[in-house]
Amino acid sequence: MRLLVISTLLLFIAAGVVLGALNADLVGYDLAFVQLRLPKGAALLGSLVIGWLLGGLTAWVGVSSRQRRLRRRQQRGDHKKLPANP
């Protein structure tokens, strides 16, 4: 199992290095208050990381709000309204 994880990790690292090498030219971004010039590979990686973080944050907020709502119902004594399979 460990060998599979290490080989998968090395494969993705190699793909990232190739992607960065093939997309080394700069791309300009105008964000209204700041202008950035980044390599294409770095911009792609940055957008991937930002999307991953925002997706994780959205999932965490959704799960935590559901748990909070269920806890409040249990404290009030609304056991009849709870779903059978949460």
PyMOL commands that set and color helices and strands:
alter all, ss='L'
color gray80, all
select helices_A, chain A and resi 2-22+40-76+79-81
alter helices_A, ss='H'
color red, helices_A
select strands_A, chain A and resi 26-30+35-39
alter strands_A, ss='S'
color yellow, strands_A
deselect
rebuild
show_as cartoon
